[in-house]
Amino acid sequence: MTQQNHDVPDTDTYDAAASSLAGHVDNSVMAELLSIRSSIDNIDATLVYLLAERFKATQKVGFLKAAHRLPAGDPGRESAQIARLRRLAEDAHLDPAFAEKFLNFIIGEVIRHHEAIAEDHQAAAEWK
Ligand SMILES: O=C(O)C(=O)C[C@]1(C(=O)O)C=C[C@@H](O)C=C1
């Protein structure tokens, strides 16, 4: 028998109108909220696809670095990326500190992936 967790909505049957506010706010306010949320849903979906593409690219970098025994992190590259993103964020009226934190969060995950790829690569080389 399959178990269902009722606290976590099923992603296959996404309810765009799900809200703890239902029944607590005027219908017109709810309608406006749902309309804005439909843009948020599109943006979130785009972010997922963009991140998936970025991780596909960084995975290739991970394999290249492992094959040539290069370090997972490249602090010089990161400094340049952070400075650039902070400038872009300012132009876009996004908090530069948030942009930096977000990039660092993603890069931290990429470095973990690189390290895992390098370990696998090393283990495979030892088997030969
Ligand atoms: O460009 C690289 O060398 C990467 O490994 C990718 C990346 C990134 O996610 O942008 C991740 C780790 C490095 O410290 C720098 C950049």
The ligand as an SDF file (V2000), in Angstrom:
LIG
                    3D

 16 16  0  0  0  0  0  0  0  0999 V2000
   34.0100   27.4350  -12.9930 O   0  0  0  0  0  0  0  0  0  0  0  0
   34.4040   26.5770  -12.2110 C   0  0  0  0  0  0  0  0  0  0  0  0
   35.6140   26.3020  -12.0730 O   0  0  0  0  0  0  0  0  0  0  0  0
   33.4380   25.8420  -11.4050 C   0  0  0  0  0  0  0  0  0  0  0  0
   33.7950   24.8630  -10.7640 O   0  0  0  0  0  0  0  0  0  0  0  0
   32.0430   26.3550  -11.3220 C   0  0  0  0  0  0  0  0  0  0  0  0
   31.8300   27.2570  -10.1170 C   0  0  0  0  0  0  0  0  0  0  0  0
   30.3790   27.8010  -10.2630 C   0  0  0  0  0  0  0  0  0  0  0  0
   29.4470   27.1470   -9.7780 O   0  0  0  0  0  0  0  0  0  0  0  0
   30.2130   28.8190  -10.9530 O   0  0  0  0  0  0  0  0  0  0  0  0
   31.9460   26.4330   -8.8700 C   0  0  0  0  0  0  0  0  0  0  0  0
   33.0880   26.3880   -8.1210 C   0  0  0  0  0  0  0  0  0  0  0  0
   34.2440   27.2660   -8.3580 C   0  0  0  0  0  0  0  0  0  0  0  0
   34.7970   27.7240   -7.1650 O   0  0  0  0  0  0  0  0  0  0  0  0
   33.9110   28.3580   -9.2980 C   0  0  0  0  0  0  0  0  0  0  0  0
   32.8040   28.3730  -10.0800 C   0  0  0  0  0  0  0  0  0  0  0  0
  1  2  2  0
  2  3  1  0
  2  4  1  0
  4  5  2  0
  4  6  1  0
  6  7  1  0
  7  8  1  0
  7 11  1  0
  7 16  1  0
  8  9  2  0
  8 10  1  0
 11 12  2  0
 12 13  1  0
 13 14  1  0
 13 15  1  0
 15 16  2  0
M  END
$$$$
